[in-house]
């Protein structure tokens, strides 16, 4: 019997947290799964750990390759998956024992191409719940949410394997350090919508079943400086923008770009000349698609060389900064302890 779900884990120098990840994967309540481990040229003991787990569990398939990057590694897993559905699991994260059973059951119940769930973001011994917030679980609403840069990870989307071949979509054929998962999901949803008669069907399990560990990977986006993080996100969303044709999605995209451009101006990440040179070509679309407001006005004036954030403009953004501080405070207030049985994995 072919597996119902293929769990794809891309691995690079993950020896510290990989055992926890694999223990959570092999403890699933769903029968008939396969676990595909791709070691992307690790220089530590990651490959040995993979082989040790595989000896005791016939559901595990181990592959080793020279370092190719996360995009090529995830694509390799996608190409070798045999399950009816597939899903990704990051090697520094872990999952609830029921995640794949609940996602698969929901997908079959709804005859859905994609089933999603909520997740916990873990910071040491504390965690807080997150999830995509949309009015309706369909391709257009989810695409709009992704373009708005709502937090999302491919690891919470169980996808029917056949849709990747049907829509000729995969991971981008390039080395990127961040956002390859979002690029793939946007391309997948956009391909279904623009095909005219092949829009993907979605469903949602309103329960946090994935544990996204934001504390231990020193190469993660969360460990970048604010400047590096802003540049990385600007590059990501400018690339994604080339794939988007819907006016509604473009409005969401340029609102998101204005947000990061505003951060660049406010924090003096560029000189005035560098900022104008880098983003002058974006100005017409920002004016056309982005919503009005302080951020848009300041970004447009900075691109046009009319301001470089003088003191009076900084005073104008105090309410925005206070709102961001409130979000951070509210997140901390809602923090929960990590359950002991999961902390012990």
N, C-alpha and C positions, 0 to 999 in steps of 0.2 A: 504494500500500500504506500502511495506517495504521501509525503508529509502534508499536513493541513497548513502549517505555518513554517516558513523559513526565517530564522533569527540570524541576522548578519551582523558580525562584530568585527570592525576594523581595528587593528592593534598596532601600536607603535610605542615601544619602550614603556610598557604599562605594568611592569612586574609588581609594583607596590599595590595597586588597586585591582588588577585583573582577577585574582582569586575570588574576591568578593563579587565581582560582576558575574563570573562563571557559576559560582554557587547559586546565585539568584536565578540564572538562566536554566540550570539543570533541575531546579526545584519546582518547575511549572506544573500546574494541575492539568493543563491541556495535554492529552496524549497525541502521538504522531506529530512531533515537531522535529525539525533538524536545526542544528546550531552550526553555522558556518563561521569559522575563525580564520581571518586572513592576517597573517603577520607581515607587516609592511617594512621588512628589513630592520627589525629591532636589533639593537646592539646590547640589550640586557638579557634577562632570562625569560622574557615573554614567551618565546617559542617553546621553550622547555615546559613551561606551565601549561600551555595549550596541549602539548603532547601528553602530559601527565593526566589531564582531565579526559582526553580522548581515549586513552587506554581503558578507562573504567566506564565510558559511556558511548555506546555505538551510534548515538544520535549526533555526535560531534564530528565534523569534517574539518581538518586543518589544512590550510594552504600557506605557503611561504613564498615571498617574492622580494626582489630587490626594491629598495625604497622608491615608491612611485607617487606618494602623496595621497591625501584622503579621498579625492575625487576618483582617481583610478582604482583605489582599493575598494571603495563602496561599489563602483561599477562592476568590478570583478565579482564581488559577492552577488550582485543582482544577476549577472550573467550565469552564475553557477547555481542559483537557487532552484529548487524543484517543488516548493510548496505551492498550494493553491493561492495562498497569500504570503506576503513577506513583510518584514519589519526590521528596522535597524536598532542596535543597542550599542551605546558608547561604552568603551572599555573601562572608563572611570565612574560609570553610573551603576545603578542596580534597580531591580524591579520587584513589584509585588508578585507573589506566587500565582496569583489568579489573573494577571494582566492579559495574557494571550488567550486564555479561555474566554474571558469576558469580551474582549475585542472581537474574537472570531465568532462567538455566538451572536453578538449584536450585528456583525456584518452579514451573517447568514440569515438572521431574522429579517433584516431590512433589504436583503439582496443588494448590498452596497458595495461600491468599488473601494471605498475608503472608510475605515472606522477609526475614530480618534478618542482619546481620553484626556483627562487632566493630569497634572503632575505636581510633585513637591520639589521646590528648590531647596537644597540642603546646604547649610552653612555650619560645618562642624557638628555640634550636637543639637542644633535647631533647624527647623525647616518651616516653609510657608507654602500654602497652596497657590497654584497658578493654573491658568487655562485660557484658551481662546474665548473671547467674548464676542459672539455674533448673534444676530437676531434669528437667523435661520441657517441650519446646517446644509448648505448646498455649495456648489463650486464657486458661484459668483460672490457670495458673502464671505467665504473663506479666502478667496483671492484678494478681496478688498482688505480683509483683516491682515493678511500677510504683507501686502504692500504698505499698510500703515505701520509695519514693523511691530505688530503685536508679537510677544514672545512665542516662539514655536520651535519645535524640534521634530525631525523625521522619525525620531524614536517613539513618538506617541501616535504615529499614523500607521495603521495596518492597511496595506495596499494589496488589492488583487494583482497578482503577478502579471497577468496577461495585459493589463492596461499600458505597461511600459512599451511592449512591442506594438500593441495596437495603435498607440499614439506616437510611436518613434521618439520616445523621451528617455533620457538617462541623465547621469551626472555630467556637468560641464567638462569638456576635454581640456582642462587646464589645471595648473597648480594654484590653488587659492588657500589662504590660511583661515578663512572664516566665511560662513554663509553659503557653502556649497549645498547644504540641505535645503535652505530657503530657495535658492536658485532652481533646484530640481523641482520642488513643490510648486513654485510659481509656473514653471514651464509645463508641468503636468496638467495643472488646472487650466492654464491658458490654452493649451493644445485641445483639451476637451471642449472648451467654450467656443473657440474659433473654428472648430471642425464643423459646426453647424448642427450635427445630429448625434454627437457622441459626448455630451456633457456628463461628467462623472457624477455618480450618486454617492452621498456621504451620510454617515450617521455618527452618533456621539454617545459615549459612556460617561455620564456625569459623575465621575469618581476619580480621584488622583491615584494612579497605579504605577507611576514611574517616578524614580528618585534621581533628580538631576543634581549631581554633586558639584557645587561651584567653588569648592575650597581646595581641592588637591592637585589639580592639573596646572603646573606652572606656565604652560604655554597657552592657556585658554584666554579668551577675550577678556574675561573678568580680571586677569592679571596684567593686562595692558595698561599703559598710562592713558589718561583721558584723551590726550592728543592722538596716540596710536589708534585708540578705539574709534574716535571720530573719523579719522582718515580711512580706516578699514571699512567702516559702515558707508561712508560716502562712495567709495569705490564699488562696494557691493551693490548699492541701490542704483548707481548710475548704469551698471551692467544689466541689472534686472530691468531697468526702464526701457532698454532697447527691445525687450521681448513683449512689452505691454502695449496694447492698442485701444483698449476700452477707455473712454473719457473718464468714467467713474474711477477706474483704477489709477489713471494718470493723476487725477486730483489727489488721491490718497498718497501716491508716490511723491509728488512734488511738495506736499505738506510735510512729508517725512524728510525730504532733502533740505527743505528750509529749516527744519529743526536742527539738523546737524551742521548746516552752514552757519546758522546763528551761533551755535556753540563755538565754531571756529573763529568767528569774528569776536565774540565776547571774550574769548580766552587768548586772543592774539596769536593763534596758531599760524597765521600767515602775515606777511607784510601786505600793505594795501595793494602794491603792484602785483604781487604773487596772487592774491585773491582775485583781482580783476582778470588777470591773464588766465587763471585756471577755470573760472566759472562764467566768463562772459557769454559763452555759447548757451548756457542754461537760462539766461535771463528771460528770453521771450516765453519759454514754457513755464517758468516760475510765475511770471506775470499773468499768464493765461489760466493756469490750472490751480495754483496754490491759493488757499483761502486768505482773505485779508487779515490784518492784525499787525501788532508791533513787530513780531519776528520777520514777517514777510517784508514789511517796509524797511527795516534795518538792513536785511540781507540785500534787497534790491539797491538801496542807496550805497552799500559797501561795494557791490559789483560795479556800480556806475562811478565809483570814486568820489562820491559826495560826502561820505562820512568815514571815520575810522573809530567809531564808538567813543565819542566824547563823554564827559561826565554826565551830562544831562540825559544821554541815551541810556547809560547804566542805571540811572534812577528810574527810567521808564520800565526796566526789566525786573525790578525788585519783586513785583507780584508774581512773575513767572518763577523766579528763583525760590520764593517762599512756597509756591505750589509744589515744586520738586522736593523741597525739604519735607513737606507734609506727606508726600507719597512715601518717602523713605521712612519717616516716623511711623506711618500707618502700617507699613510692611513689617517693621520690627515689632510693633504691638501685637500683630496677628501671628507671630512666630509660635510654632509648636515644637515639642521635643521629638526627636527621632525615636520611633518605637524600639524598645530594647531588643526584640527578636530580629529586627532589621539591622540595628547597629552591631549586632553580634555576627553578622554574615562574614 
